Amino acid sequence: MEKLADIAVEEKARKLSGWEVIAVDGEKRLVRVFTFDDFVGAMAFSVKVGMIAEKADHHPAVLTEWGKVTVSWWSHSLGGLSEKDFEMAGRTSSLYEG
Amino acid sequence: MEKLADIAVEEKARKLSGWEVIAVDGEKRLVRVFTFDDFVGAMAFSVKVGMIAEKADHHPAVLTEWGKVTVSWWSHSLGGLSEKDFEMAGRTSSLYEG
């Protein structure tokens, strides 16, 4: 897997609804906030995301709060975004949208 | 429940091993990073913290990453820290230390 060039990131990000590209310490990440009615709904979603992450052996940062989960995908070893991050972001949205 | 005065926060924080008091948007939070061998260990701990939170009806922010969970307790409605946050922080440490 390789790090995507900026232009490829922009192109792919335009097609990925709901996600923002945010740079943290110079590394680009795909970030989306998902909302829920309560804490239980938020935690249950975080576990679902954890399950697909573990299976794919590609792990996001998942911030669980009351009624809200913020998921961030990036490829730490590459210092940016890869195809895999876009794929996992799309799968995360599908988990939410059902 | 009421918001603790700064001096009470300092006093209590000194006795609470491993936790730092960090101000976010002017609100004090108790924050601790817990480490694990892998993603599964981190996610399992996050769920445990979620369980005691739900039972206590007091909910933290839980950031789950590969090998690491960052737990933050504060009383959003009070704009700072209460006795409950210190109690829950202590219980979180006990969950970790077993």
N, CA and C atoms of all chains as a GROMACS GRO file, in nm:
protein
  588
    1MET      N    1   0.084  -0.120   0.000
    1MET     CA    2   0.000   0.000   0.000
    1MET      C    3   0.087   0.124   0.000
    2GLU      N    4   0.044   0.225  -0.074
    2GLU     CA    5   0.125   0.347  -0.074
    2GLU      C    6   0.042   0.470  -0.039
    3LYS      N    7   0.115   0.573  -0.002
    3LYS     CA    8   0.052   0.698   0.036
    3LYS      C    9   0.000   0.767  -0.090
    4LEU      N   10  -0.123   0.815  -0.085
    4LEU     CA   11  -0.182   0.883  -0.200
    4LEU      C   12  -0.129   1.026  -0.211
    5ALA      N   13  -0.108   1.071  -0.331
    5ALA     CA   14  -0.067   1.209  -0.355
    5ALA      C   15  -0.183   1.303  -0.322
    6ASP      N   16  -0.152   1.428  -0.293
    6ASP     CA   17  -0.254   1.526  -0.254
    6ASP      C   18  -0.370   1.534  -0.354
    7ILE      N   19  -0.336   1.530  -0.482
    7ILE     CA   20  -0.440   1.544  -0.584
    7ILE      C   21  -0.534   1.424  -0.585
    8ALA      N   22  -0.478   1.306  -0.559
    8ALA     CA   23  -0.560   1.185  -0.552
    8ALA      C   24  -0.650   1.189  -0.428
    9VAL      N   25  -0.596   1.241  -0.318
    9VAL     CA   26  -0.676   1.254  -0.195
    9VAL      C   27  -0.794   1.347  -0.221
   10GLU      N   28  -0.768   1.460  -0.284
   10GLU     CA   29  -0.876   1.556  -0.312
   10GLU      C   30  -0.985   1.494  -0.398
   11GLU      N   31  -0.941   1.425  -0.502
   11GLU     CA   32  -1.034   1.360  -0.595
   11GLU      C   33  -1.121   1.257  -0.524
   12LYS      N   34  -1.058   1.173  -0.444
   12LYS     CA   35  -1.132   1.067  -0.375
   12LYS      C   36  -1.220   1.124  -0.265
   13ALA      N   37  -1.172   1.228  -0.197
   13ALA     CA   38  -1.248   1.287  -0.087
   13ALA      C   39  -1.378   1.350  -0.138
   14ARG      N   40  -1.374   1.405  -0.260
   14ARG     CA   41  -1.494   1.465  -0.317
   14ARG      C   42  -1.606   1.364  -0.333
   15LYS      N   43  -1.566   1.238  -0.356
   15LYS     CA   44  -1.666   1.132  -0.379
   15LYS      C   45  -1.713   1.064  -0.251
   16LEU      N   46  -1.646   1.097  -0.139
   16LEU     CA   47  -1.675   1.028  -0.012
   16LEU      C   48  -1.759   1.120   0.076
   17SER      N   49  -1.889   1.100   0.069
   17SER     CA   50  -1.982   1.190   0.138
   17SER      C   51  -1.969   1.184   0.290
   18GLY      N   52  -1.968   1.301   0.353
   18GLY     CA   53  -1.972   1.308   0.499
   18GLY      C   54  -1.838   1.316   0.569
   19TRP      N   55  -1.730   1.284   0.497
   19TRP     CA   56  -1.596   1.281   0.557
   19TRP      C   57  -1.517   1.407   0.523
   20GLU      N   58  -1.438   1.450   0.620
   20GLU     CA   59  -1.349   1.563   0.597
   20GLU      C   60  -1.204   1.516   0.601
   21VAL      N   61  -1.120   1.580   0.522
   21VAL     CA   62  -0.976   1.554   0.529
   21VAL      C   63  -0.917   1.659   0.625
   22ILE      N   64  -0.861   1.610   0.735
   22ILE     CA   65  -0.805   1.700   0.837
   22ILE      C   66  -0.659   1.662   0.861
   23ALA      N   67  -0.572   1.762   0.860
   23ALA     CA   68  -0.429   1.735   0.885
   23ALA      C   69  -0.401   1.744   1.035
   24VAL      N   70  -0.341   1.639   1.090
   24VAL     CA   71  -0.300   1.637   1.231
   24VAL      C   72  -0.150   1.611   1.233
   25ASP      N   73  -0.075   1.703   1.289
   25ASP     CA   74   0.071   1.693   1.290
   25ASP      C   75   0.125   1.666   1.150
   26GLY      N   76   0.067   1.732   1.052
   26GLY     CA   77   0.116   1.719   0.914
   26GLY      C   78   0.069   1.595   0.841
   27GLU      N   79  -0.005   1.506   0.911
   27GLU     CA   80  -0.057   1.385   0.846
   27GLU      C   81  -0.206   1.401   0.817
   28LYS      N   82  -0.244   1.374   0.694
   28LYS     CA   83  -0.386   1.383   0.660
   28LYS      C   84  -0.464   1.265   0.715
   29ARG      N   85  -0.585   1.296   0.765
   29ARG     CA   86  -0.675   1.192   0.815
   29ARG      C   87  -0.813   1.214   0.756
   30LEU      N   88  -0.888   1.105   0.742
   30LEU     CA   89  -1.030   1.113   0.707
   30LEU      C   90  -1.109   1.108   0.836
   31VAL      N   91  -1.192   1.211   0.858
   31VAL     CA   92  -1.264   1.222   0.986
   31VAL      C   93  -1.414   1.243   0.962
   32ARG      N   94  -1.495   1.168   1.035
   32ARG     CA   95  -1.640   1.190   1.030
   32ARG      C   96  -1.701   1.174   1.168
   33VAL      N   97  -1.796   1.258   1.200
   33VAL     CA   98  -1.870   1.249   1.326
   33VAL      C   99  -2.005   1.183   1.299
   34PHE      N  100  -2.035   1.078   1.374
   34PHE     CA  101  -2.163   1.007   1.363
   34PHE      C  102  -2.244   1.035   1.489
   35THR      N  103  -2.373   1.062   1.474
   35THR     CA  104  -2.454   1.097   1.592
   35THR      C  105  -2.553   0.986   1.628
   36PHE      N  106  -2.585   0.980   1.757
   36PHE     CA  107  -2.672   0.877   1.813
   36PHE      C  108  -2.763   0.938   1.919
   37ASP      N  109  -2.864   0.861   1.960
   37ASP     CA  110  -2.961   0.912   2.058
   37ASP      C  111  -2.910   0.908   2.201
   38ASP      N  112  -2.805   0.829   2.224
   38ASP     CA  113  -2.758   0.813   2.363
   38ASP      C  114  -2.616   0.756   2.364
   39PHE      N  115  -2.567   0.724   2.483
   39PHE     CA  116  -2.432   0.670   2.496
   39PHE      C  117  -2.423   0.526   2.446
   40VAL      N  118  -2.528   0.448   2.476
   40VAL     CA  119  -2.528   0.306   2.437
   40VAL      C  120  -2.519   0.293   2.284
   41GLY      N  121  -2.596   0.374   2.213
   41GLY     CA  122  -2.592   0.371   2.067
   41GLY      C  123  -2.454   0.406   2.015
   42ALA      N  124  -2.393   0.505   2.076
   42ALA     CA  125  -2.258   0.547   2.035
   42ALA      C  126  -2.157   0.435   2.060
   43MET      N  127  -2.161   0.376   2.178
   43MET     CA  128  -2.065   0.271   2.212
   43MET      C  129  -2.084   0.148   2.123
   44ALA      N  130  -2.208   0.113   2.095
   44ALA     CA  131  -2.236  -0.003   2.009
   44ALA      C  132  -2.177   0.019   1.870
   45PHE      N  133  -2.189   0.141   1.819
   45PHE     CA  134  -2.132   0.171   1.687
   45PHE      C  135  -1.979   0.163   1.691
   46SER      N  136  -1.920   0.213   1.796
   46SER     CA  137  -1.774   0.208   1.810
   46SER      C  138  -1.723   0.064   1.806
   47VAL      N  139  -1.798  -0.025   1.870
   47VAL     CA  140  -1.759  -0.166   1.871
   47VAL      C  141  -1.770  -0.225   1.730
   48LYS      N  142  -1.877  -0.189   1.659
   48LYS     CA  143  -1.892  -0.237   1.520
   48LYS      C  144  -1.774  -0.191   1.434
   49VAL      N  145  -1.737  -0.065   1.449
   49VAL     CA  146  -1.624  -0.013   1.372
   49VAL      C  147  -1.497  -0.089   1.411
   50GLY      N  148  -1.483  -0.116   1.542
   50GLY     CA  149  -1.368  -0.192   1.589
   50GLY      C  150  -1.361  -0.331   1.527
   51MET      N  151  -1.476  -0.392   1.509
   51MET     CA  152  -1.482  -0.527   1.451
   51MET      C  153  -1.432  -0.526   1.306
   52ILE      N  154  -1.481  -0.432   1.225
   52ILE     CA  155  -1.436  -0.432   1.084
   52ILE      C  156  -1.288  -0.392   1.076
   53ALA      N  157  -1.245  -0.310   1.169
   53ALA     CA  158  -1.105  -0.267   1.172
   53ALA      C  159  -1.014  -0.386   1.202
   54GLU      N  160  -1.051  -0.462   1.304
   54GLU     CA  161  -0.968  -0.575   1.344
   54GLU      C  162  -0.960  -0.678   1.232
   55LYS      N  163  -1.073  -0.704   1.170
   55LYS     CA  164  -1.076  -0.802   1.060
   55LYS      C  165  -0.987  -0.756   0.945
   56ALA      N  166  -0.989  -0.626   0.916
   56ALA     CA  167  -0.912  -0.571   0.804
   56ALA      C  168  -0.766  -0.546   0.844
   57ASP      N  169  -0.737  -0.563   0.972
   57ASP     CA  170  -0.604  -0.532   1.026
   57ASP      C  171  -0.560  -0.389   0.990
   58HIS      N  172  -0.656  -0.300   1.002
   58HIS     CA  173  -0.630  -0.158   0.977
   58HIS      C  174  -0.715  -0.082   1.079
   59HIS      N  175  -0.650  -0.004   1.164
   59HIS     CA  176  -0.719   0.045   1.284
   59HIS      C  177  -0.732   0.196   1.290
   60PRO      N  178  -0.852   0.243   1.316
   60PRO     CA  179  -0.876   0.388   1.323
   60PRO      C  180  -0.860   0.440   1.466
   61ALA      N  181  -0.878   0.569   1.482
   61ALA     CA  182  -0.899   0.628   1.614
   61ALA      C  183  -1.050   0.647   1.626
   62VAL      N  184  -1.108   0.601   1.738
   62VAL     CA  185  -1.252   0.608   1.759
   62VAL      C  186  -1.279   0.681   1.890
   63LEU      N  187  -1.336   0.800   1.880
   63LEU     CA  188  -1.369   0.878   2.000
   63LEU      C  189  -1.517   0.863   2.030
   64THR      N  190  -1.546   0.796   2.144
   64THR     CA  191  -1.685   0.768   2.183
   64THR      C  192  -1.727   0.867   2.293
   65GLU      N  193  -1.837   0.936   2.269
   65GLU     CA  194  -1.892   1.030   2.368
   65GLU      C  195  -2.043   1.007   2.374
   66TRP      N  196  -2.111   1.075   2.465
   66TRP     CA  197  -2.257   1.062   2.474
   66TRP      C  198  -2.318   1.109   2.341
   67GLY      N  199  -2.385   1.017   2.270
   67GLY     CA  200  -2.456   1.055   2.147
   67GLY      C  201  -2.370   1.084   2.026
   68LYS      N  202  -2.242   1.052   2.033
   68LYS     CA  203  -2.152   1.095   1.924
   68LYS      C  204  -2.028   1.005   1.915
   69VAL      N  205  -1.993   0.966   1.793
   69VAL     CA  206  -1.867   0.892   1.770
   69VAL      C  207  -1.790   0.961   1.658
   70THR      N  208  -1.666   0.994   1.684
   70THR     CA  209  -1.580   1.055   1.583
   70THR      C  210  -1.478   0.950   1.538
   71VAL      N  211  -1.484   0.913   1.410
   71VAL     CA  212  -1.394   0.810   1.356
   71VAL      C  213  -1.290   0.877   1.266
   72SER      N  214  -1.164   0.841   1.286
   72SER     CA  215  -1.054   0.893   1.203
   72SER      C  216  -0.976   0.776   1.144
   73TRP      N  217  -0.964   0.779   1.013
   73TRP     CA  218  -0.886   0.677   0.942
   73TRP      C  219  -0.764   0.742   0.880
   74TRP      N  220  -0.649   0.681   0.896
   74TRP     CA  221  -0.528   0.722   0.825
   74TRP      C  222  -0.426   0.609   0.836
   75SER      N  223  -0.320   0.617   0.756
   75SER     CA  224  -0.218   0.512   0.758
   75SER      C  225  -0.095   0.567   0.826
   76HIS      N  226  -0.087   0.540   0.953
   76HIS     CA  227   0.020   0.595   1.036
   76HIS      C  228   0.157   0.562   0.978
   77SER      N  229   0.172   0.438   0.932
   77SER     CA  230   0.304   0.394   0.881
   77SER      C  231   0.344   0.468   0.754
   78LEU      N  232   0.245   0.521   0.683
   78LEU     CA  233   0.275   0.594   0.559
   78LEU      C  234   0.276   0.745   0.582
   79GLY      N  235   0.230   0.786   0.698
   79GLY     CA  236   0.224   0.930   0.727
   79GLY      C  237   0.118   1.002   0.646
   80GLY      N  238   0.010   0.933   0.614
   80GLY     CA  239  -0.096   0.998   0.537
   80GLY      C  240  -0.208   0.902   0.502
   81LEU      N  241  -0.270   0.925   0.387
   81LEU     CA  242  -0.386   0.846   0.347
   81LEU      C  243  -0.353   0.749   0.233
   82SER      N  244  -0.412   0.630   0.242
   82SER     CA  245  -0.396   0.529   0.136
   82SER      C  246  -0.535   0.490   0.085
   83GLU      N  247  -0.537   0.411  -0.020
   83GLU     CA  248  -0.663   0.356  -0.072
   83GLU      C  249  -0.744   0.289   0.038
   84LYS      N  250  -0.671   0.216   0.125
   84LYS     CA  251  -0.734   0.140   0.233
   84LYS      C  252  -0.816   0.232   0.324
   85ASP      N  253  -0.765   0.352   0.352
   85ASP     CA  254  -0.837   0.444   0.439
   85ASP      C  255  -0.970   0.486   0.377
   86PHE      N  256  -0.968   0.511   0.248
   86PHE     CA  257  -1.092   0.548   0.179
   86PHE      C  258  -1.190   0.432   0.179
   87GLU      N  259  -1.137   0.312   0.157
   87GLU     CA  260  -1.223   0.194   0.159
   87GLU      C  261  -1.288   0.176   0.297
   88MET      N  262  -1.207   0.190   0.403
   88MET     CA  263  -1.259   0.169   0.539
   88MET      C  264  -1.357   0.281   0.578
   89ALA      N  265  -1.330   0.402   0.532
   89ALA     CA  266  -1.423   0.513   0.560
   89ALA      C  267  -1.559   0.484   0.496
   90GLY      N  268  -1.556   0.437   0.372
   90GLY     CA  269  -1.681   0.402   0.304
   90GLY      C  270  -1.755   0.291   0.377
   91ARG      N  271  -1.680   0.193   0.426
   91ARG     CA  272  -1.743   0.082   0.499
   91ARG      C  273  -1.801   0.129   0.632
   92THR      N  274  -1.734   0.226   0.695
   92THR     CA  275  -1.782   0.281   0.822
   92THR      C  276  -1.916   0.353   0.799
   93SER      N  277  -1.922   0.430   0.692
   93SER     CA  278  -2.049   0.499   0.659
   93SER      C  279  -2.160   0.398   0.635
   94SER      N  280  -2.126   0.288   0.566
   94SER     CA  281  -2.227   0.185   0.538
   94SER      C  282  -2.279   0.122   0.666
   95LEU      N  283  -2.190   0.101   0.763
   95LEU     CA  284  -2.231   0.046   0.894
   95LEU      C  285  -2.335   0.138   0.958
   96TYR      N  286  -2.313   0.267   0.944
   96TYR     CA  287  -2.402   0.367   1.007
   96TYR      C  288  -2.534   0.377   0.934
   97GLU      N  289  -2.522   0.379   0.801
   97GLU     CA  290  -2.643   0.402   0.721
   97GLU      C  291  -2.727   0.275   0.706
   98GLY      N  292  -2.665   0.162   0.732
   98GLY     CA  293  -2.735   0.033   0.741
   98GLY      C  294  -2.777  -0.022   0.606
   99MET      N  295  -2.518   1.756   4.262
   99MET     CA  296  -2.372   1.760   4.243
   99MET      C  297  -2.329   1.901   4.208
  100GLU      N  298  -2.216   1.942   4.263
  100GLU     CA  299  -2.169   2.075   4.228
  100GLU      C  300  -2.025   2.073   4.178
  101LYS      N  301  -1.992   2.181   4.109
  101LYS     CA  302  -1.858   2.196   4.053
  101LYS      C  303  -1.759   2.223   4.166
  102LEU      N  304  -1.648   2.150   4.163
  102LEU     CA  305  -1.546   2.168   4.267
  102LEU      C  306  -1.465   2.295   4.241
  103ALA      N  307  -1.429   2.363   4.348
  103ALA     CA  308  -1.342   2.481   4.338
  103ALA      C  309  -1.201   2.436   4.298
  104ASP      N  310  -1.125   2.527   4.239
  104ASP     CA  311  -0.990   2.494   4.191
  104ASP      C  312  -0.903   2.430   4.299
  105ILE      N  313  -0.913   2.481   4.420
  105ILE     CA  314  -0.828   2.429   4.528
  105ILE      C  315  -0.866   2.285   4.564
  106ALA      N  316  -0.995   2.254   4.558
  106ALA     CA  317  -1.042   2.118   4.586
  106ALA      C  318  -0.997   2.024   4.474
  107VAL      N  319  -1.001   2.074   4.350
  107VAL     CA  320  -0.954   1.993   4.236
  107VAL      C  321  -0.807   1.959   4.253
  108GLU      N  322  -0.726   2.058   4.289
  108GLU     CA  323  -0.582   2.034   4.307
  108GLU      C  324  -0.555   1.930   4.415
  109GLU      N  325  -0.625   1.947   4.525
  109GLU     CA  326  -0.611   1.856   4.639
  109GLU      C  327  -0.646   1.712   4.601
  110LYS      N  328  -0.760   1.696   4.536
  110LYS     CA  329  -0.806   1.563   4.498
  110LYS      C  330  -0.718   1.502   4.389
  111ALA      N  331  -0.673   1.587   4.296
  111ALA     CA  332  -0.592   1.538   4.185
  111ALA      C  333  -0.458   1.483   4.236
  112ARG      N  334  -0.406   1.543   4.342
  112ARG     CA  335  -0.278   1.496   4.397
  112ARG      C  336  -0.289   1.352   4.447
  113LYS      N  337  -0.410   1.316   4.490
  113LYS     CA  338  -0.431   1.181   4.546
  113LYS      C  339  -0.470   1.078   4.440
  114LEU      N  340  -0.496   1.125   4.319
  114LEU     CA  341  -0.546   1.035   4.214
  114LEU      C  342  -0.432   1.002   4.117
  115SER      N  343  -0.368   0.891   4.142
  115SER     CA  344  -0.248   0.855   4.067
  115SER      C  345  -0.277   0.830   3.919
  116GLY      N  346  -0.192   0.885   3.833
  116GLY     CA  347  -0.199   0.855   3.690
  116GLY      C  348  -0.283   0.951   3.606
  117TRP      N  349  -0.365   1.032   3.671
  117TRP     CA  350  -0.455   1.122   3.598
  117TRP      C  351  -0.401   1.264   3.596
  118GLU      N  352  -0.425   1.332   3.485
  118GLU     CA  353  -0.387   1.472   3.473
  118GLU      C  354  -0.511   1.559   3.463
  119VAL      N  355  -0.504   1.678   3.517
  119VAL     CA  356  -0.613   1.775   3.501
  119VAL      C  357  -0.577   1.860   3.379
  120ILE      N  358  -0.661   1.854   3.277
  120ILE     CA  359  -0.635   1.928   3.153
  120ILE      C  360  -0.756   2.016   3.122
  121ALA      N  361  -0.729   2.144   3.092
  121ALA     CA  362  -0.840   2.234   3.059
  121ALA      C  363  -0.866   2.231   2.908
  122VAL      N  364  -0.991   2.206   2.871
  122VAL     CA  365  -1.033   2.207   2.730
  122VAL      C  366  -1.145   2.309   2.716
  123ASP      N  367  -1.123   2.409   2.635
  123ASP     CA  368  -1.220   2.519   2.621
  123ASP      C  369  -1.260   2.576   2.758
  124GLY      N  370  -1.162   2.588   2.845
  124GLY     CA  371  -1.186   2.649   2.976
  124GLY      C  372  -1.249   2.556   3.079
  125GLU      N  373  -1.280   2.430   3.038
  125GLU     CA  374  -1.338   2.333   3.132
  125GLU      C  375  -1.233   2.232   3.172
  126LYS      N  376  -1.217   2.212   3.302
  126LYS     CA  377  -1.120   2.112   3.348
  126LYS      C  378  -1.172   1.971   3.328
  127ARG      N  379  -1.081   1.884   3.286
  127ARG     CA  380  -1.113   1.742   3.268
  127ARG      C  381  -1.005   1.658   3.335
  128LEU      N  382  -1.043   1.539   3.381
  128LEU     CA  383  -0.947   1.440   3.428
  128LEU      C  384  -0.916   1.347   3.312
  129VAL      N  385  -0.788   1.336   3.277
  129VAL     CA  386  -0.749   1.259   3.158
  129VAL      C  387  -0.639   1.158   3.193
  130ARG      N  388  -0.657   1.035   3.148
  130ARG     CA  389  -0.552   0.935   3.164
  130ARG      C  390  -0.543   0.848   3.039
  131VAL      N  391  -0.420   0.814   3.000
  131VAL     CA  392  -0.396   0.724   2.887
  131VAL      C  393  -0.363   0.586   2.942
  132PHE      N  394  -0.435   0.485   2.896
  132PHE     CA  395  -0.413   0.346   2.935
  132PHE      C  396  -0.355   0.271   2.815
  133THR      N  397  -0.254   0.189   2.838
  133THR     CA  398  -0.190   0.120   2.724
  133THR      C  399  -0.221  -0.031   2.724
  134PHE      N  400  -0.221  -0.086   2.603
  134PHE     CA  401  -0.255  -0.227   2.580
  134PHE      C  402  -0.162  -0.286   2.474
  135ASP      N  403  -0.168  -0.420   2.460
  135ASP     CA  404  -0.079  -0.486   2.365
  135ASP      C  405  -0.128  -0.478   2.221
  136ASP      N  406  -0.256  -0.447   2.204
  136ASP     CA  407  -0.311  -0.449   2.069
  136ASP      C  408  -0.443  -0.370   2.064
  137PHE      N  409  -0.511  -0.376   1.951
  137PHE     CA  410  -0.637  -0.303   1.935
  137PHE      C  411  -0.750  -0.369   2.014
  138VAL      N  412  -0.750  -0.503   2.013
  138VAL     CA  413  -0.858  -0.576   2.082
  138VAL      C  414  -0.858  -0.545   2.231
  139GLY      N  415  -0.740  -0.544   2.290
  139GLY     CA  416  -0.729  -0.512   2.432
  139GLY      C  417  -0.780  -0.371   2.462
  140ALA      N  418  -0.746  -0.278   2.374
  140ALA     CA  419  -0.790  -0.139   2.391
  140ALA      C  420  -0.942  -0.129   2.380
  141MET      N  421  -0.998  -0.192   2.278
  141MET     CA  422  -1.143  -0.184   2.257
  141MET      C  423  -1.219  -0.250   2.372
  142ALA      N  424  -1.168  -0.363   2.420
  142ALA     CA  425  -1.234  -0.434   2.532
  142ALA      C  426  -1.237  -0.344   2.656
  143PHE      N  427  -1.129  -0.273   2.680
  143PHE     CA  428  -1.125  -0.182   2.796
  143PHE      C  429  -1.224  -0.067   2.776
  144SER      N  430  -1.232  -0.015   2.657
  144SER     CA  431  -1.326   0.095   2.629
  144SER      C  432  -1.469   0.052   2.659
  145VAL      N  433  -1.501  -0.071   2.623
  145VAL     CA  434  -1.636  -0.122   2.649
  145VAL      C  435  -1.660  -0.135   2.800
  146LYS      N  436  -1.561  -0.183   2.872
  146LYS     CA  437  -1.575  -0.193   3.018
  146LYS      C  438  -1.601  -0.055   3.079
  147VAL      N  439  -1.525   0.044   3.034
  147VAL     CA  440  -1.544   0.180   3.085
  147VAL      C  441  -1.685   0.228   3.050
  148GLY      N  442  -1.729   0.196   2.928
  148GLY     CA  443  -1.864   0.232   2.886
  148GLY      C  444  -1.971   0.171   2.975
  149MET      N  445  -1.947   0.048   3.019
  149MET     CA  446  -2.044  -0.022   3.105
  149MET      C  447  -2.057   0.048   3.239
  150ILE      N  448  -1.946   0.082   3.303
  150ILE     CA  449  -1.959   0.147   3.436
  150ILE      C  450  -2.014   0.288   3.419
  151ALA      N  451  -1.986   0.350   3.306
  151ALA     CA  452  -2.038   0.484   3.279
  151ALA      C  453  -2.190   0.481   3.267
  152GLU      N  454  -2.238   0.387   3.187
  152GLU     CA  455  -2.382   0.378   3.164
  152GLU      C  456  -2.457   0.348   3.294
  153LYS      N  457  -2.401   0.257   3.373
  153LYS     CA  458  -2.465   0.222   3.500
  153LYS      C  459  -2.470   0.343   3.593
  154ALA      N  460  -2.363   0.422   3.593
  154ALA     CA  461  -2.356   0.540   3.682
  154ALA      C  462  -2.430   0.660   3.623
  155ASP      N  463  -2.474   0.646   3.499
  155ASP     CA  464  -2.537   0.757   3.426
  155ASP      C  465  -2.446   0.881   3.425
  156HIS      N  466  -2.318   0.854   3.404
  156HIS     CA  467  -2.219   0.964   3.395
  156HIS      C  468  -2.120   0.918   3.289
  157HIS      N  469  -2.105   0.996   3.183
  157HIS     CA  470  -2.039   0.945   3.063
  157HIS      C  471  -1.912   1.020   3.026
  158PRO      N  472  -1.805   0.948   3.003
  158PRO     CA  473  -1.677   1.010   2.968
  158PRO      C  474  -1.661   1.023   2.816
  159ALA      N  475  -1.550   1.080   2.776
  159ALA     CA  476  -1.505   1.068   2.637
  159ALA      C  477  -1.400   0.959   2.637
  160VAL      N  478  -1.413   0.863   2.545
  160VAL     CA  479  -1.322   0.748   2.538
  160VAL      C  480  -1.262   0.741   2.398
  161LEU      N  481  -1.133   0.767   2.389
  161LEU     CA  482  -1.064   0.761   2.259
  161LEU      C  483  -0.990   0.629   2.248
  162THR      N  484  -1.037   0.543   2.156
  162THR     CA  485  -0.979   0.410   2.138
  162THR      C  486  -0.887   0.410   2.017
  163GLU      N  487  -0.763   0.368   2.035
  163GLU     CA  488  -0.666   0.356   1.925
  163GLU      C  489  -0.593   0.224   1.941
  164TRP      N  490  -0.509   0.190   1.846
  164TRP     CA  491  -0.431   0.066   1.855
  164TRP      C  492  -0.342   0.074   1.980
  165GLY      N  493  -0.368  -0.017   2.077
  165GLY     CA  494  -0.282  -0.024   2.195
  165GLY      C  495  -0.298   0.086   2.298
  166LYS      N  496  -0.402   0.167   2.284
  166LYS     CA  497  -0.411   0.286   2.370
  166LYS      C  498  -0.555   0.333   2.385
  167VAL      N  499  -0.595   0.365   2.508
  167VAL     CA  500  -0.726   0.426   2.532
  167VAL      C  501  -0.707   0.550   2.618
  168THR      N  502  -0.760   0.662   2.572
  168THR     CA  503  -0.754   0.786   2.648
  168THR      C  504  -0.893   0.815   2.704
  169VAL      N  505  -0.904   0.816   2.836
  169VAL     CA  506  -1.033   0.839   2.901
  169VAL      C  507  -1.035   0.979   2.962
  170SER      N  508  -1.142   1.053   2.937
  170SER     CA  509  -1.158   1.187   2.995
  170SER      C  510  -1.290   1.194   3.070
  171TRP      N  511  -1.282   1.233   3.196
  171TRP     CA  512  -1.404   1.252   3.278
  171TRP      C  513  -1.419   1.398   3.312
  172TRP      N  514  -1.539   1.450   3.296
  172TRP     CA  515  -1.572   1.584   3.344
  172TRP      C  516  -1.725   1.597   3.347
  173SER      N  517  -1.773   1.702   3.411
  173SER     CA  518  -1.917   1.721   3.422
  173SER      C  519  -1.957   1.836   3.331
  174HIS      N  520  -1.997   1.799   3.211
  174HIS     CA  521  -2.027   1.898   3.108
  174HIS      C  522  -2.130   2.000   3.157
  175SER      N  523  -2.233   1.949   3.226
  175SER     CA  524  -2.342   2.037   3.272
  175SER      C  525  -2.294   2.139   3.374
  176LEU      N  526  -2.185   2.108   3.444
  176LEU     CA  527  -2.131   2.199   3.546
  176LEU      C  528  -2.016   2.283   3.491
  177GLY      N  529  -1.968   2.246   3.373
  177GLY     CA  530  -1.854   2.318   3.315
  177GLY      C  531  -1.724   2.294   3.390
  178GLY      N  532  -1.711   2.174   3.446
  178GLY     CA  533  -1.586   2.145   3.519
  178GLY      C  534  -1.592   2.009   3.586
  179LEU      N  535  -1.522   1.997   3.698
  179LEU     CA  536  -1.510   1.868   3.767
  179LEU      C  537  -1.594   1.863   3.894
  180SER      N  538  -1.653   1.746   3.918
  180SER     CA  539  -1.731   1.722   4.040
  180SER      C  540  -1.670   1.602   4.113
  181GLU      N  541  -1.722   1.575   4.231
  181GLU     CA  542  -1.682   1.455   4.307
  181GLU      C  543  -1.699   1.330   4.222
  182LYS      N  544  -1.809   1.328   4.147
  182LYS     CA  545  -1.841   1.211   4.064
  182LYS      C  546  -1.729   1.179   3.964
  183ASP      N  547  -1.669   1.284   3.908
  183ASP     CA  548  -1.561   1.261   3.811
  183ASP      C  549  -1.441   1.195   3.876
  184PHE      N  550  -1.409   1.239   3.996
  184PHE     CA  551  -1.297   1.176   4.067
  184PHE      C  552  -1.330   1.032   4.103
  185GLU      N  553  -1.453   1.009   4.144
  185GLU     CA  554  -1.495   0.872   4.177
  185GLU      C  555  -1.484   0.782   4.053
  186MET      N  556  -1.536   0.831   3.939
  186MET     CA  557  -1.534   0.750   3.817
  186MET      C  558  -1.391   0.729   3.766
  187ALA      N  559  -1.306   0.829   3.782
  187ALA     CA  560  -1.166   0.814   3.741
  187ALA      C  561  -1.099   0.704   3.824
  188GLY      N  562  -1.126   0.706   3.954
  188GLY     CA  563  -1.070   0.601   4.040
  188GLY      C  564  -1.120   0.463   4.000
  189ARG      N  565  -1.248   0.455   3.967
  189ARG     CA  566  -1.304   0.326   3.926
  189ARG      C  567  -1.247   0.280   3.792
  190THR      N  568  -1.218   0.374   3.704
  190THR     CA  569  -1.158   0.341   3.574
  190THR      C  570  -1.018   0.283   3.594
  191SER      N  571  -0.942   0.345   3.683
  191SER     CA  572  -0.808   0.292   3.713
  191SER      C  573  -0.817   0.151   3.771
  192SER      N  574  -0.917   0.129   3.857
  192SER     CA  575  -0.934  -0.005   3.917
  192SER      C  576  -0.966  -0.110   3.811
  193LEU      N  577  -1.046  -0.071   3.712
  193LEU     CA  578  -1.078  -0.163   3.602
  193LEU      C  579  -0.951  -0.205   3.530
  194TYR      N  580  -0.861  -0.110   3.516
  194TYR     CA  581  -0.736  -0.135   3.442
  194TYR      C  582  -0.639  -0.218   3.525
  195GLU      N  583  -0.630  -0.180   3.652
  195GLU     CA  584  -0.531  -0.245   3.738
  195GLU      C  585  -0.579  -0.381   3.788
  196GLY      N  586  -0.711  -0.402   3.779
  196GLY     CA  587  -0.771  -0.532   3.808
  196GLY      C  588  -0.769  -0.569   3.955
   0.00000   0.00000   0.00000
